[in-house]
Amino acid sequence: MAKKASDIKLGVIDDNVQTAVSITQLLEFNGFKTFQAYNAKDAVAKAKKEKPDLLILDIKLGFGETGYDVAKELPKQKILFISGYDMDKNKIKSFSNVIGSLTKPVDINELLKLIRKKFNVPEPKEI
């Protein structure tokens, strides 16, 4: 059964505040519910509180923290990794909770397509 975008909650986790805000705004414009965090500790705490359907998670979070650390802390949480650096595909595949990965700068159309497909959200009708 198809869902509406407003039924899906997404967490955007990136140490670059501008990146997190930009992605969040684009997702909200497309009807999704969102929240943000800017480091691993806050990401884990907010994910446990907010219970998102998916975390869009930067791999390098600064201060020696990584998205891999967050993925280990939240083994049942669905995760989509994003990164501006080369990603270790084998390491990403080692997480059963990871649904995929995208390279920064994130192509918002590709991100939306992936989310809609994963959660069976139809494309919006053109006016």
C-alpha positions in Angstrom: 0.0 0.0 0.0 1.3 3.4 -0.9 2.2 5.9 1.8 2.2 9.7 1.7 5.4 11.6 2.1 4.0 13.1 5.3 3.9 9.6 6.8 7.7 9.3 6.6 10.1 10.7 9.2 13.7 11.3 8.1 16.7 12.3 10.2 19.4 14.2 8.4 22.8 13.9 10.2 25.8 15.9 9.0 28.5 17.9 10.7 28.1 20.6 8.0 25.1 22.5 9.3 24.5 24.1 5.9 24.3 20.7 4.2 21.9 19.3 6.8 19.7 22.4 6.6 19.6 22.3 2.8 18.7 18.6 2.6 16.1 19.0 5.3 14.5 21.9 3.6 14.3 20.1 0.3 12.8 17.0 2.0 10.3 19.1 3.9 9.3 20.9 0.7 8.5 17.5 -0.7 6.3 16.7 2.2 8.5 14.6 4.5 8.8 15.1 8.2 12.4 15.7 9.3 14.8 16.4 12.1 18.6 17.2 12.1 21.6 16.4 14.2 25.2 17.5 13.7 27.3 14.9 15.5 27.2 11.2 16.4 26.1 11.6 20.0 23.1 13.8 19.1 22.3 11.6 16.1 21.9 8.5 18.4 19.9 10.4 21.0 17.5 12.0 18.5 17.1 8.8 16.6 16.1 6.9 19.8 13.7 9.7 20.6 12.2 10.5 17.2 12.2 7.0 15.8 12.7 7.9 12.1 11.9 5.7 9.2 15.4 6.5 7.8 18.6 8.3 8.8 20.4 10.1 6.0 23.8 9.9 7.6 27.1 11.6 6.7 30.1 9.2 7.1 32.6 11.7 8.4 31.1 13.7 11.3 34.1 15.5 12.6 35.9 15.2 15.9 36.9 11.6 15.0 33.2 10.5 14.9 31.8 8.6 11.9 28.4 7.6 10.6 29.7 4.0 11.0 29.7 4.6 14.8 26.1 5.7 14.6 25.1 2.7 12.5 26.7 0.4 15.1 24.8 2.1 17.9 21.5 1.8 16.0 21.6 -1.7 14.4 17.8 -1.7 13.7 17.7 1.8 12.3 17.5 2.1 8.5 20.3 4.2 7.2 21.4 5.8 3.9 25.0 6.9 4.0 26.1 10.1 2.3 29.7 11.4 1.9 31.8 13.7 -0.1 34.7 11.3 0.2 35.3 7.9 -1.3 33.2 5.4 0.5 34.4 1.9 1.5 31.7 -0.1 -0.2 32.7 -3.3 1.7 32.3 -1.5 5.0 29.0 -0.1 4.0 27.8 -3.6 2.9 28.8 -5.0 6.3 25.8 -3.2 7.9 22.5 -5.0 7.5 20.6 -1.8 8.3 22.1 0.3 5.5 19.8 0.7 2.4 22.4 2.5 0.2 24.8 5.3 -0.2 25.0 8.6 -2.2 27.9 10.8 -3.0 27.9 14.5 -2.1 26.8 16.9 -3.4 23.7 14.9 -3.0 21.4 14.8 -6.1 18.1 15.6 -4.5 16.2 13.9 -7.3 18.2 10.7 -6.8 17.6 11.0 -3.0 13.9 11.5 -3.4 13.6 8.6 -5.9 15.4 6.3 -3.5 13.3 7.3 -0.5 10.0 7.1 -2.4 10.9 3.6 -3.8 12.0 2.3 -0.4 8.8 3.5 1.4 6.4 3.1 -1.5 5.6 6.8 -1.7 4.2 7.8 -5.2 5.7 10.6 -7.2 3.8 13.8 -6.8 1.3 14.6 -9.6 2.3 17.4 -11.9 0.0 20.4 -12.1 
